[in-house]
Amino acid sequence: MALGISWARSSQLCEDFEAHGAAVIERVRQEDPATYIRVIAWLLPKELKSASGPFAELSIEELELIASAARAAPALSNSTQ
């Protein structure tokens, strides 16, 4: 079994984190900032990959315009029927 953690045990960990995670994170941040930063660094990807594809070169503003147009499209098609 990978890492010796069963599905049931990982489910229990998820439930525990949902119940107590925010409080524990806050406590670690306040009481042990070095550990807090180490955990954040561990969770971040080691290598940032650059975006590729048809939207890679667009600015945030251009992407927001495209998203806005996409959200408006269903309303436009319904009004012409």
mmCIF file of the N, C-alpha and C atoms, coordinates in Angstrom:
data_MODEL
# 
_entry.id   MODEL 
# 
loop_
_atom_site.group_PDB 
_atom_site.id 
_atom_site.type_symbol 
_atom_site.label_atom_id 
_atom_site.label_alt_id 
_atom_site.label_comp_id 
_atom_site.label_asym_id 
_atom_site.label_entity_id 
_atom_site.label_seq_id 
_atom_site.pdbx_PDB_ins_code 
_atom_site.Cartn_x 
_atom_site.Cartn_y 
_atom_site.Cartn_z 
_atom_site.occupancy 
_atom_site.B_iso_or_equiv 
_atom_site.pdbx_formal_charge 
_atom_site.auth_seq_id 
_atom_site.auth_comp_id 
_atom_site.auth_asym_id 
_atom_site.auth_atom_id 
_atom_site.pdbx_PDB_model_num 
ATOM 1   N N  . MET A 1 1  ? 0.855   -1.176 0.000   1.00 0.00 ? 1  MET A N  1 
ATOM 2   C CA . MET A 1 1  ? 0.000   0.000  0.000   1.00 0.00 ? 1  MET A CA 1 
ATOM 3   C C  . MET A 1 1  ? 0.900   1.238  0.000   1.00 0.00 ? 1  MET A C  1 
ATOM 4   N N  . ALA A 1 2  ? 0.655   2.191  -0.896  1.00 0.00 ? 2  ALA A N  1 
ATOM 5   C CA . ALA A 1 2  ? 1.484   3.380  -1.017  1.00 0.00 ? 2  ALA A CA 1 
ATOM 6   C C  . ALA A 1 2  ? 1.465   4.196  0.266   1.00 0.00 ? 2  ALA A C  1 
ATOM 7   N N  . LEU A 1 3  ? 2.636   4.460  0.796   1.00 0.00 ? 3  LEU A N  1 
ATOM 8   C CA . LEU A 1 3  ? 2.819   5.253  2.014   1.00 0.00 ? 3  LEU A CA 1 
ATOM 9   C C  . LEU A 1 3  ? 2.118   4.656  3.230   1.00 0.00 ? 3  LEU A C  1 
ATOM 10  N N  . GLY A 1 4  ? 1.569   3.465  3.112   1.00 0.00 ? 4  GLY A N  1 
ATOM 11  C CA . GLY A 1 4  ? 0.940   2.818  4.247   1.00 0.00 ? 4  GLY A CA 1 
ATOM 12  C C  . GLY A 1 4  ? -0.345  3.482  4.722   1.00 0.00 ? 4  GLY A C  1 
ATOM 13  N N  . ILE A 1 5  ? -0.932  4.339  3.908   1.00 0.00 ? 5  ILE A N  1 
ATOM 14  C CA . ILE A 1 5  ? -2.164  5.019  4.308   1.00 0.00 ? 5  ILE A CA 1 
ATOM 15  C C  . ILE A 1 5  ? -3.327  4.430  3.519   1.00 0.00 ? 5  ILE A C  1 
ATOM 16  N N  . SER A 1 6  ? -4.276  3.870  4.237   1.00 0.00 ? 6  SER A N  1 
ATOM 17  C CA . SER A 1 6  ? -5.433  3.295  3.567   1.00 0.00 ? 6  SER A CA 1 
ATOM 18  C C  . SER A 1 6  ? -6.401  4.404  3.171   1.00 0.00 ? 6  SER A C  1 
ATOM 19  N N  . TRP A 1 7  ? -7.324  4.070  2.294   1.00 0.00 ? 7  TRP A N  1 
ATOM 20  C CA . TRP A 1 7  ? -8.348  5.032  1.863   1.00 0.00 ? 7  TRP A CA 1 
ATOM 21  C C  . TRP A 1 7  ? -9.154  5.525  3.055   1.00 0.00 ? 7  TRP A C  1 
ATOM 22  N N  . ALA A 1 8  ? -9.533  4.625  3.954   1.00 0.00 ? 8  ALA A N  1 
ATOM 23  C CA . ALA A 1 8  ? -10.318 5.012  5.134   1.00 0.00 ? 8  ALA A CA 1 
ATOM 24  C C  . ALA A 1 8  ? -9.533  5.981  6.002   1.00 0.00 ? 8  ALA A C  1 
ATOM 25  N N  . ARG A 1 9  ? -8.253  5.710  6.196   1.00 0.00 ? 9  ARG A N  1 
ATOM 26  C CA . ARG A 1 9  ? -7.432  6.583  7.024   1.00 0.00 ? 9  ARG A CA 1 
ATOM 27  C C  . ARG A 1 9  ? -7.266  7.942  6.364   1.00 0.00 ? 9  ARG A C  1 
ATOM 28  N N  . SER A 1 10 ? -7.077  7.978  5.050   1.00 0.00 ? 10 SER A N  1 
ATOM 29  C CA . SER A 1 10 ? -6.940  9.271  4.378   1.00 0.00 ? 10 SER A CA 1 
ATOM 30  C C  . SER A 1 10 ? -8.252  10.047 4.438   1.00 0.00 ? 10 SER A C  1 
ATOM 31  N N  . SER A 1 11 ? -9.366  9.342  4.402   1.00 0.00 ? 11 SER A N  1 
ATOM 32  C CA . SER A 1 11 ? -10.666 9.991  4.554   1.00 0.00 ? 11 SER A CA 1 
ATOM 33  C C  . SER A 1 11 ? -10.797 10.591 5.946   1.00 0.00 ? 11 SER A C  1 
ATOM 34  N N  . GLN A 1 12 ? -10.316 9.865  6.950   1.00 0.00 ? 12 GLN A N  1 
ATOM 35  C CA . GLN A 1 12 ? -10.336 10.390 8.318   1.00 0.00 ? 12 GLN A CA 1 
ATOM 36  C C  . GLN A 1 12 ? -9.470  11.636 8.438   1.00 0.00 ? 12 GLN A C  1 
ATOM 37  N N  . LEU A 1 13 ? -8.315  11.620 7.782   1.00 0.00 ? 13 LEU A N  1 
ATOM 38  C CA . LEU A 1 13 ? -7.445  12.801 7.796   1.00 0.00 ? 13 LEU A CA 1 
ATOM 39  C C  . LEU A 1 13 ? -8.139  13.997 7.151   1.00 0.00 ? 13 LEU A C  1 
ATOM 40  N N  . CYS A 1 14 ? -8.833  13.761 6.058   1.00 0.00 ? 14 CYS A N  1 
ATOM 41  C CA . CYS A 1 14 ? -9.554  14.850 5.390   1.00 0.00 ? 14 CYS A CA 1 
ATOM 42  C C  . CYS A 1 14 ? -10.639 15.415 6.296   1.00 0.00 ? 14 CYS A C  1 
ATOM 43  N N  . GLU A 1 15 ? -11.380 14.539 6.945   1.00 0.00 ? 15 GLU A N  1 
ATOM 44  C CA . GLU A 1 15 ? -12.430 14.999 7.861   1.00 0.00 ? 15 GLU A CA 1 
ATOM 45  C C  . GLU A 1 15 ? -11.836 15.802 9.018   1.00 0.00 ? 15 GLU A C  1 
ATOM 46  N N  . ASP A 1 16 ? -10.721 15.331 9.554   1.00 0.00 ? 16 ASP A N  1 
ATOM 47  C CA . ASP A 1 16 ? -10.066 16.032 10.654  1.00 0.00 ? 16 ASP A CA 1 
ATOM 48  C C  . ASP A 1 16 ? -9.584  17.408 10.194  1.00 0.00 ? 16 ASP A C  1 
ATOM 49  N N  . PHE A 1 17 ? -9.016  17.448 8.984   1.00 0.00 ? 17 PHE A N  1 
ATOM 50  C CA . PHE A 1 17 ? -8.532  18.729 8.474   1.00 0.00 ? 17 PHE A CA 1 
ATOM 51  C C  . PHE A 1 17 ? -9.688  19.700 8.253   1.00 0.00 ? 17 PHE A C  1 
ATOM 52  N N  . GLU A 1 18 ? -10.800 19.206 7.735   1.00 0.00 ? 18 GLU A N  1 
ATOM 53  C CA . GLU A 1 18 ? -11.969 20.072 7.538   1.00 0.00 ? 18 GLU A CA 1 
ATOM 54  C C  . GLU A 1 18 ? -12.449 20.653 8.863   1.00 0.00 ? 18 GLU A C  1 
ATOM 55  N N  . ALA A 1 19 ? -12.402 19.841 9.912   1.00 0.00 ? 19 ALA A N  1 
ATOM 56  C CA . ALA A 1 19 ? -12.891 20.292 11.217  1.00 0.00 ? 19 ALA A CA 1 
ATOM 57  C C  . ALA A 1 19 ? -11.898 21.207 11.932  1.00 0.00 ? 19 ALA A C  1 
ATOM 58  N N  . HIS A 1 20 ? -10.604 20.945 11.791  1.00 0.00 ? 20 HIS A N  1 
ATOM 59  C CA . HIS A 1 20 ? -9.618  21.640 12.619  1.00 0.00 ? 20 HIS A CA 1 
ATOM 60  C C  . HIS A 1 20 ? -8.526  22.360 11.834  1.00 0.00 ? 20 HIS A C  1 
ATOM 61  N N  . GLY A 1 21 ? -8.486  22.170 10.532  1.00 0.00 ? 21 GLY A N  1 
ATOM 62  C CA . GLY A 1 21 ? -7.376  22.679 9.725   1.00 0.00 ? 21 GLY A CA 1 
ATOM 63  C C  . GLY A 1 21 ? -7.130  24.165 9.845   1.00 0.00 ? 21 GLY A C  1 
ATOM 64  N N  . ALA A 1 22 ? -8.163  24.980 9.734   1.00 0.00 ? 22 ALA A N  1 
ATOM 65  C CA . ALA A 1 22 ? -7.985  26.434 9.773   1.00 0.00 ? 22 ALA A CA 1 
ATOM 66  C C  . ALA A 1 22 ? -7.414  26.879 11.113  1.00 0.00 ? 22 ALA A C  1 
ATOM 67  N N  . ALA A 1 23 ? -7.907  26.306 12.197  1.00 0.00 ? 23 ALA A N  1 
ATOM 68  C CA . ALA A 1 23 ? -7.412  26.680 13.527  1.00 0.00 ? 23 ALA A CA 1 
ATOM 69  C C  . ALA A 1 23 ? -5.957  26.261 13.709  1.00 0.00 ? 23 ALA A C  1 
ATOM 70  N N  . VAL A 1 24 ? -5.613  25.083 13.219  1.00 0.00 ? 24 VAL A N  1 
ATOM 71  C CA . VAL A 1 24 ? -4.240  24.603 13.344  1.00 0.00 ? 24 VAL A CA 1 
ATOM 72  C C  . VAL A 1 24 ? -3.302  25.473 12.513  1.00 0.00 ? 24 VAL A C  1 
ATOM 73  N N  . ILE A 1 25 ? -3.711  25.798 11.306  1.00 0.00 ? 25 ILE A N  1 
ATOM 74  C CA . ILE A 1 25 ? -2.889  26.657 10.450  1.00 0.00 ? 25 ILE A CA 1 
ATOM 75  C C  . ILE A 1 25 ? -2.636  27.996 11.142  1.00 0.00 ? 25 ILE A C  1 
ATOM 76  N N  . GLU A 1 26 ? -3.671  28.588 11.694  1.00 0.00 ? 26 GLU A N  1 
ATOM 77  C CA . GLU A 1 26 ? -3.515  29.868 12.381  1.00 0.00 ? 26 GLU A CA 1 
ATOM 78  C C  . GLU A 1 26 ? -2.577  29.734 13.584  1.00 0.00 ? 26 GLU A C  1 
ATOM 79  N N  . ARG A 1 27 ? -2.743  28.665 14.333  1.00 0.00 ? 27 ARG A N  1 
ATOM 80  C CA . ARG A 1 27 ? -1.897  28.460 15.514  1.00 0.00 ? 27 ARG A CA 1 
ATOM 81  C C  . ARG A 1 27 ? -0.433  28.288 15.127  1.00 0.00 ? 27 ARG A C  1 
ATOM 82  N N  . VAL A 1 28 ? -0.167  27.489 14.094  1.00 0.00 ? 28 VAL A N  1 
ATOM 83  C CA . VAL A 1 28 ? 1.213   27.295 13.638  1.00 0.00 ? 28 VAL A CA 1 
ATOM 84  C C  . VAL A 1 28 ? 1.782   28.616 13.125  1.00 0.00 ? 28 VAL A C  1 
ATOM 85  N N  . ARG A 1 29 ? 0.982   29.366 12.397  1.00 0.00 ? 29 ARG A N  1 
ATOM 86  C CA . ARG A 1 29 ? 1.445   30.657 11.873  1.00 0.00 ? 29 ARG A CA 1 
ATOM 87  C C  . ARG A 1 29 ? 1.862   31.581 13.007  1.00 0.00 ? 29 ARG A C  1 
ATOM 88  N N  . GLN A 1 30 ? 1.094   31.596 14.080  1.00 0.00 ? 30 GLN A N  1 
ATOM 89  C CA . GLN A 1 30 ? 1.383   32.489 15.203  1.00 0.00 ? 30 GLN A CA 1 
ATOM 90  C C  . GLN A 1 30 ? 2.507   31.960 16.095  1.00 0.00 ? 30 GLN A C  1 
ATOM 91  N N  . GLU A 1 31 ? 2.529   30.664 16.344  1.00 0.00 ? 31 GLU A N  1 
ATOM 92  C CA . GLU A 1 31 ? 3.470   30.101 17.310  1.00 0.00 ? 31 GLU A CA 1 
ATOM 93  C C  . GLU A 1 31 ? 4.785   29.634 16.702  1.00 0.00 ? 31 GLU A C  1 
ATOM 94  N N  . ASP A 1 32 ? 4.772   29.285 15.422  1.00 0.00 ? 32 ASP A N  1 
ATOM 95  C CA . ASP A 1 32 ? 5.988   28.759 14.789  1.00 0.00 ? 32 ASP A CA 1 
ATOM 96  C C  . ASP A 1 32 ? 6.044   29.205 13.325  1.00 0.00 ? 32 ASP A C  1 
ATOM 97  N N  . PRO A 1 33 ? 6.299   30.500 13.093  1.00 0.00 ? 33 PRO A N  1 
ATOM 98  C CA . PRO A 1 33 ? 6.290   31.017 11.721  1.00 0.00 ? 33 PRO A CA 1 
ATOM 99  C C  . PRO A 1 33 ? 7.249   30.300 10.776  1.00 0.00 ? 33 PRO A C  1 
ATOM 100 N N  . ALA A 1 34 ? 8.380   29.802 11.281  1.00 0.00 ? 34 ALA A N  1 
ATOM 101 C CA . ALA A 1 34 ? 9.333   29.101 10.416  1.00 0.00 ? 34 ALA A CA 1 
ATOM 102 C C  . ALA A 1 34 ? 8.715   27.825 9.849   1.00 0.00 ? 34 ALA A C  1 
ATOM 103 N N  . THR A 1 35 ? 8.018   27.075 10.672  1.00 0.00 ? 35 THR A N  1 
ATOM 104 C CA . THR A 1 35 ? 7.337   25.858 10.201  1.00 0.00 ? 35 THR A CA 1 
ATOM 105 C C  . THR A 1 35 ? 6.232   26.219 9.225   1.00 0.00 ? 35 THR A C  1 
ATOM 106 N N  . TYR A 1 36 ? 5.505   27.272 9.530   1.00 0.00 ? 36 TYR A N  1 
ATOM 107 C CA . TYR A 1 36 ? 4.434   27.747 8.642   1.00 0.00 ? 36 TYR A CA 1 
ATOM 108 C C  . TYR A 1 36 ? 4.989   28.022 7.240   1.00 0.00 ? 36 TYR A C  1 
ATOM 109 N N  . ILE A 1 37 ? 6.111   28.748 7.170   1.00 0.00 ? 37 ILE A N  1 
ATOM 110 C CA . ILE A 1 37 ? 6.726   29.069 5.871   1.00 0.00 ? 37 ILE A CA 1 
ATOM 111 C C  . ILE A 1 37 ? 7.253   27.805 5.196   1.00 0.00 ? 37 ILE A C  1 
ATOM 112 N N  . ARG A 1 38 ? 7.850   26.884 5.963   1.00 0.00 ? 38 ARG A N  1 
ATOM 113 C CA . ARG A 1 38 ? 8.339   25.631 5.373   1.00 0.00 ? 38 ARG A CA 1 
ATOM 114 C C  . ARG A 1 38 ? 7.207   24.833 4.743   1.00 0.00 ? 38 ARG A C  1 
ATOM 115 N N  . VAL A 1 39 ? 6.064   24.769 5.421   1.00 0.00 ? 39 VAL A N  1 
ATOM 116 C CA . VAL A 1 39 ? 4.916   24.024 4.881   1.00 0.00 ? 39 VAL A CA 1 
ATOM 117 C C  . VAL A 1 39 ? 4.413   24.691 3.600   1.00 0.00 ? 39 VAL A C  1 
ATOM 118 N N  . ILE A 1 40 ? 4.320   26.003 3.602   1.00 0.00 ? 40 ILE A N  1 
ATOM 119 C CA . ILE A 1 40 ? 3.892   26.705 2.392   1.00 0.00 ? 40 ILE A CA 1 
ATOM 120 C C  . ILE A 1 40 ? 4.855   26.415 1.245   1.00 0.00 ? 40 ILE A C  1 
ATOM 121 N N  . ALA A 1 41 ? 6.157   26.505 1.519   1.00 0.00 ? 41 ALA A N  1 
ATOM 122 C CA . ALA A 1 41 ? 7.152   26.227 0.478   1.00 0.00 ? 41 ALA A CA 1 
ATOM 123 C C  . ALA A 1 41 ? 7.045   24.790 -0.016  1.00 0.00 ? 41 ALA A C  1 
ATOM 124 N N  . TRP A 1 42 ? 6.756   23.854 0.879   1.00 0.00 ? 42 TRP A N  1 
ATOM 125 C CA . TRP A 1 42 ? 6.627   22.449 0.498   1.00 0.00 ? 42 TRP A CA 1 
ATOM 126 C C  . TRP A 1 42 ? 5.407   22.235 -0.398  1.00 0.00 ? 42 TRP A C  1 
ATOM 127 N N  . LEU A 1 43 ? 4.333   22.991 -0.148  1.00 0.00 ? 43 LEU A N  1 
ATOM 128 C CA . LEU A 1 43 ? 3.102   22.823 -0.920  1.00 0.00 ? 43 LEU A CA 1 
ATOM 129 C C  . LEU A 1 43 ? 3.165   23.463 -2.301  1.00 0.00 ? 43 LEU A C  1 
ATOM 130 N N  . LEU A 1 44 ? 3.997   24.483 -2.453  1.00 0.00 ? 44 LEU A N  1 
ATOM 131 C CA . LEU A 1 44 ? 4.092   25.164 -3.746  1.00 0.00 ? 44 LEU A CA 1 
ATOM 132 C C  . LEU A 1 44 ? 4.803   24.283 -4.758  1.00 0.00 ? 44 LEU A C  1 
ATOM 133 N N  . PRO A 1 45 ? 4.451   24.421 -6.032  1.00 0.00 ? 45 PRO A N  1 
ATOM 134 C CA . PRO A 1 45 ? 5.156   23.643 -7.050  1.00 0.00 ? 45 PRO A CA 1 
ATOM 135 C C  . PRO A 1 45 ? 6.633   24.043 -7.092  1.00 0.00 ? 45 PRO A C  1 
ATOM 136 N N  . LYS A 1 46 ? 7.494   23.080 -7.296  1.00 0.00 ? 46 LYS A N  1 
ATOM 137 C CA . LYS A 1 46 ? 8.930   23.342 -7.341  1.00 0.00 ? 46 LYS A CA 1 
ATOM 138 C C  . LYS A 1 46 ? 9.324   24.122 -8.579  1.00 0.00 ? 46 LYS A C  1 
ATOM 139 N N  . GLU A 1 47 ? 8.544   23.954 -9.612  1.00 0.00 ? 47 GLU A N  1 
ATOM 140 C CA . GLU A 1 47 ? 8.853   24.617 -10.880 1.00 0.00 ? 47 GLU A CA 1 
ATOM 141 C C  . GLU A 1 47 ? 7.562   25.176 -11.453 1.00 0.00 ? 47 GLU A C  1 
ATOM 142 N N  . LEU A 1 48 ? 7.577   26.452 -11.749 1.00 0.00 ? 48 LEU A N  1 
ATOM 143 C CA . LEU A 1 48 ? 6.412   27.056 -12.391 1.00 0.00 ? 48 LEU A CA 1 
ATOM 144 C C  . LEU A 1 48 ? 6.542   26.864 -13.887 1.00 0.00 ? 48 LEU A C  1 
ATOM 145 N N  . LYS A 1 49 ? 5.515   26.340 -14.480 1.00 0.00 ? 49 LYS A N  1 
ATOM 146 C CA . LYS A 1 49 ? 5.523   26.117 -15.924 1.00 0.00 ? 49 LYS A CA 1 
ATOM 147 C C  . LYS A 1 49 ? 4.839   27.291 -16.597 1.00 0.00 ? 49 LYS A C  1 
ATOM 148 N N  . SER A 1 50 ? 5.420   27.726 -17.679 1.00 0.00 ? 50 SER A N  1 
ATOM 149 C CA . SER A 1 50 ? 4.796   28.826 -18.398 1.00 0.00 ? 50 SER A CA 1 
ATOM 150 C C  . SER A 1 50 ? 3.590   28.307 -19.169 1.00 0.00 ? 50 SER A C  1 
ATOM 151 N N  . ALA A 1 51 ? 2.633   29.159 -19.291 1.00 0.00 ? 51 ALA A N  1 
ATOM 152 C CA . ALA A 1 51 ? 1.409   28.789 -20.003 1.00 0.00 ? 51 ALA A CA 1 
ATOM 153 C C  . ALA A 1 51 ? 1.701   28.655 -21.489 1.00 0.00 ? 51 ALA A C  1 
ATOM 154 N N  . SER A 1 52 ? 0.994   27.755 -22.110 1.00 0.00 ? 52 SER A N  1 
ATOM 155 C CA . SER A 1 52 ? 1.105   27.616 -23.555 1.00 0.00 ? 52 SER A CA 1 
ATOM 156 C C  . SER A 1 52 ? -0.292  27.395 -24.096 1.00 0.00 ? 52 SER A C  1 
ATOM 157 N N  . GLY A 1 53 ? -0.446  27.608 -25.358 1.00 0.00 ? 53 GLY A N  1 
ATOM 158 C CA . GLY A 1 53 ? -1.746  27.428 -25.974 1.00 0.00 ? 53 GLY A CA 1 
ATOM 159 C C  . GLY A 1 53 ? -2.286  28.740 -26.494 1.00 0.00 ? 53 GLY A C  1 
ATOM 160 N N  . PRO A 1 54 ? -3.526  28.715 -26.950 1.00 0.00 ? 54 PRO A N  1 
ATOM 161 C CA . PRO A 1 54 ? -4.081  29.885 -27.625 1.00 0.00 ? 54 PRO A CA 1 
ATOM 162 C C  . PRO A 1 54 ? -4.266  31.108 -26.722 1.00 0.00 ? 54 PRO A C  1 
ATOM 163 N N  . PHE A 1 55 ? -4.301  30.928 -25.406 1.00 0.00 ? 55 PHE A N  1 
ATOM 164 C CA . PHE A 1 55 ? -4.533  32.054 -24.504 1.00 0.00 ? 55 PHE A CA 1 
ATOM 165 C C  . PHE A 1 55 ? -3.269  32.513 -23.785 1.00 0.00 ? 55 PHE A C  1 
ATOM 166 N N  . ALA A 1 56 ? -2.153  31.884 -24.040 1.00 0.00 ? 56 ALA A N  1 
ATOM 167 C CA . ALA A 1 56 ? -0.922  32.141 -23.298 1.00 0.00 ? 56 ALA A CA 1 
ATOM 168 C C  . ALA A 1 56 ? -0.443  33.588 -23.400 1.00 0.00 ? 56 ALA A C  1 
ATOM 169 N N  . GLU A 1 57 ? -0.622  34.212 -24.535 1.00 0.00 ? 57 GLU A N  1 
ATOM 170 C CA . GLU A 1 57 ? -0.095  35.559 -24.744 1.00 0.00 ? 57 GLU A CA 1 
ATOM 171 C C  . GLU A 1 57 ? -1.080  36.666 -24.369 1.00 0.00 ? 57 GLU A C  1 
ATOM 172 N N  . LEU A 1 58 ? -2.292  36.293 -23.951 1.00 0.00 ? 58 LEU A N  1 
ATOM 173 C CA . LEU A 1 58 ? -3.302  37.303 -23.643 1.00 0.00 ? 58 LEU A CA 1 
ATOM 174 C C  . LEU A 1 58 ? -3.096  37.891 -22.255 1.00 0.00 ? 58 LEU A C  1 
ATOM 175 N N  . SER A 1 59 ? -3.438  39.162 -22.109 1.00 0.00 ? 59 SER A N  1 
ATOM 176 C CA . SER A 1 59 ? -3.370  39.819 -20.802 1.00 0.00 ? 59 SER A CA 1 
ATOM 177 C C  . SER A 1 59 ? -4.580  39.411 -19.970 1.00 0.00 ? 59 SER A C  1 
ATOM 178 N N  . ILE A 1 60 ? -4.530  39.733 -18.690 1.00 0.00 ? 60 ILE A N  1 
ATOM 179 C CA . ILE A 1 60 ? -5.663  39.452 -17.801 1.00 0.00 ? 60 ILE A CA 1 
ATOM 180 C C  . ILE A 1 60 ? -6.909  40.174 -18.304 1.00 0.00 ? 60 ILE A C  1 
ATOM 181 N N  . GLU A 1 61 ? -6.732  41.410 -18.743 1.00 0.00 ? 61 GLU A N  1 
ATOM 182 C CA . GLU A 1 61 ? -7.875  42.193 -19.238 1.00 0.00 ? 61 GLU A CA 1 
ATOM 183 C C  . GLU A 1 61 ? -8.502  41.527 -20.460 1.00 0.00 ? 61 GLU A C  1 
ATOM 184 N N  . GLU A 1 62 ? -7.665  41.033 -21.365 1.00 0.00 ? 62 GLU A N  1 
ATOM 185 C CA . GLU A 1 62 ? -8.191  40.354 -22.553 1.00 0.00 ? 62 GLU A CA 1 
ATOM 186 C C  . GLU A 1 62 ? -8.911  39.058 -22.170 1.00 0.00 ? 62 GLU A C  1 
ATOM 187 N N  . LEU A 1 63 ? -8.342  38.319 -21.223 1.00 0.00 ? 63 LEU A N  1 
ATOM 188 C CA . LEU A 1 63 ? -8.999  37.089 -20.768 1.00 0.00 ? 63 LEU A CA 1 
ATOM 189 C C  . LEU A 1 63 ? -10.337 37.401 -20.111 1.00 0.00 ? 63 LEU A C  1 
ATOM 190 N N  . GLU A 1 64 ? -10.403 38.498 -19.347 1.00 0.00 ? 64 GLU A N  1 
ATOM 191 C CA . GLU A 1 64 ? -11.662 38.888 -18.713 1.00 0.00 ? 64 GLU A CA 1 
ATOM 192 C C  . GLU A 1 64 ? -12.701 39.269 -19.761 1.00 0.00 ? 64 GLU A C  1 
ATOM 193 N N  . LEU A 1 65 ? -12.293 39.930 -20.830 1.00 0.00 ? 65 LEU A N  1 
ATOM 194 C CA . LEU A 1 65 ? -13.220 40.271 -21.915 1.00 0.00 ? 65 LEU A CA 1 
ATOM 195 C C  . LEU A 1 65 ? -13.775 39.009 -22.577 1.00 0.00 ? 65 LEU A C  1 
ATOM 196 N N  . ILE A 1 66 ? -12.913 38.037 -22.825 1.00 0.00 ? 66 ILE A N  1 
ATOM 197 C CA . ILE A 1 66 ? -13.350 36.779 -23.427 1.00 0.00 ? 66 ILE A CA 1 
ATOM 198 C C  . ILE A 1 66 ? -14.330 36.065 -22.494 1.00 0.00 ? 66 ILE A C  1 
ATOM 199 N N  . ALA A 1 67 ? -14.008 36.022 -21.200 1.00 0.00 ? 67 ALA A N  1 
ATOM 200 C CA . ALA A 1 67 ? -14.893 35.366 -20.231 1.00 0.00 ? 67 ALA A CA 1 
ATOM 201 C C  . ALA A 1 67 ? -16.234 36.077 -20.166 1.00 0.00 ? 67 ALA A C  1 
ATOM 202 N N  . SER A 1 68 ? -16.213 37.387 -20.190 1.00 0.00 ? 68 SER A N  1 
ATOM 203 C CA . SER A 1 68 ? -17.450 38.159 -20.152 1.00 0.00 ? 68 SER A CA 1 
ATOM 204 C C  . SER A 1 68 ? -18.309 37.880 -21.385 1.00 0.00 ? 68 SER A C  1 
ATOM 205 N N  . ALA A 1 69 ? -17.675 37.832 -22.539 1.00 0.00 ? 69 ALA A N  1 
ATOM 206 C CA . ALA A 1 69 ? -18.404 37.532 -23.775 1.00 0.00 ? 69 ALA A CA 1 
ATOM 207 C C  . ALA A 1 69 ? -18.982 36.116 -23.738 1.00 0.00 ? 69 ALA A C  1 
ATOM 208 N N  . ALA A 1 70 ? -18.227 35.183 -23.190 1.00 0.00 ? 70 ALA A N  1 
ATOM 209 C CA . ALA A 1 70 ? -18.711 33.803 -23.106 1.00 0.00 ? 70 ALA A CA 1 
ATOM 210 C C  . ALA A 1 70 ? -19.921 33.705 -22.178 1.00 0.00 ? 70 ALA A C  1 
ATOM 211 N N  . ARG A 1 71 ? -19.894 34.464 -21.076 1.00 0.00 ? 71 ARG A N  1 
ATOM 212 C CA . ARG A 1 71 ? -21.039 34.444 -20.154 1.00 0.00 ? 71 ARG A CA 1 
ATOM 213 C C  . ARG A 1 71 ? -22.269 35.081 -20.793 1.00 0.00 ? 71 ARG A C  1 
ATOM 214 N N  . ALA A 1 72 ? -22.071 36.070 -21.658 1.00 0.00 ? 72 ALA A N  1 
ATOM 215 C CA . ALA A 1 72 ? -23.195 36.768 -22.293 1.00 0.00 ? 72 ALA A CA 1 
ATOM 216 C C  . ALA A 1 72 ? -23.761 35.983 -23.477 1.00 0.00 ? 72 ALA A C  1 
ATOM 217 N N  . ALA A 1 73 ? -22.997 35.093 -24.060 1.00 0.00 ? 73 ALA A N  1 
ATOM 218 C CA . ALA A 1 73 ? -23.411 34.379 -25.268 1.00 0.00 ? 73 ALA A CA 1 
ATOM 219 C C  . ALA A 1 73 ? -24.730 33.632 -25.122 1.00 0.00 ? 73 ALA A C  1 
ATOM 220 N N  . PRO A 1 74 ? -24.970 32.877 -24.045 1.00 0.00 ? 74 PRO A N  1 
ATOM 221 C CA . PRO A 1 74 ? -26.249 32.160 -23.935 1.00 0.00 ? 74 PRO A CA 1 
ATOM 222 C C  . PRO A 1 74 ? -27.452 33.108 -23.936 1.00 0.00 ? 74 PRO A C  1 
ATOM 223 N N  . ALA A 1 75 ? -27.330 34.236 -23.303 1.00 0.00 ? 75 ALA A N  1 
ATOM 224 C CA . ALA A 1 75 ? -28.428 35.192 -23.276 1.00 0.00 ? 75 ALA A CA 1 
ATOM 225 C C  . ALA A 1 75 ? -28.699 35.742 -24.669 1.00 0.00 ? 75 ALA A C  1 
ATOM 226 N N  . LEU A 1 76 ? -27.646 35.962 -25.430 1.00 0.00 ? 76 LEU A N  1 
ATOM 227 C CA . LEU A 1 76 ? -27.820 36.474 -26.792 1.00 0.00 ? 76 LEU A CA 1 
ATOM 228 C C  . LEU A 1 76 ? -28.485 35.443 -27.685 1.00 0.00 ? 76 LEU A C  1 
ATOM 229 N N  . SER A 1 77 ? -28.110 34.188 -27.565 1.00 0.00 ? 77 SER A N  1 
ATOM 230 C CA . SER A 1 77 ? -28.710 33.162 -28.417 1.00 0.00 ? 77 SER A CA 1 
ATOM 231 C C  . SER A 1 77 ? -30.163 32.922 -28.034 1.00 0.00 ? 77 SER A C  1 
ATOM 232 N N  . ASN A 1 78 ? -30.518 33.067 -26.754 1.00 0.00 ? 78 ASN A N  1 
ATOM 233 C CA . ASN A 1 78 ? -31.899 32.898 -26.330 1.00 0.00 ? 78 ASN A CA 1 
ATOM 234 C C  . ASN A 1 78 ? -32.778 34.047 -26.801 1.00 0.00 ? 78 ASN A C  1 
ATOM 235 N N  . SER A 1 79 ? -32.221 35.231 -26.917 1.00 0.00 ? 79 SER A N  1 
ATOM 236 C CA . SER A 1 79 ? -33.023 36.403 -27.323 1.00 0.00 ? 79 SER A CA 1 
ATOM 237 C C  . SER A 1 79 ? -33.335 36.384 -28.808 1.00 0.00 ? 79 SER A C  1 
ATOM 238 N N  . THR A 1 80 ? -32.578 35.629 -29.610 1.00 0.00 ? 80 THR A N  1 
ATOM 239 C CA . THR A 1 80 ? -32.834 35.570 -31.050 1.00 0.00 ? 80 THR A CA 1 
ATOM 240 C C  . THR A 1 80 ? -33.780 34.436 -31.419 1.00 0.00 ? 80 THR A C  1 
ATOM 241 N N  . GLN A 1 81 ? -34.190 33.644 -30.446 1.00 0.00 ? 81 GLN A N  1 
ATOM 242 C CA . GLN A 1 81 ? -35.067 32.504 -30.767 1.00 0.00 ? 81 GLN A CA 1 
ATOM 243 C C  . GLN A 1 81 ? -36.507 32.877 -30.590 1.00 0.00 ? 81 GLN A C  1 
# 
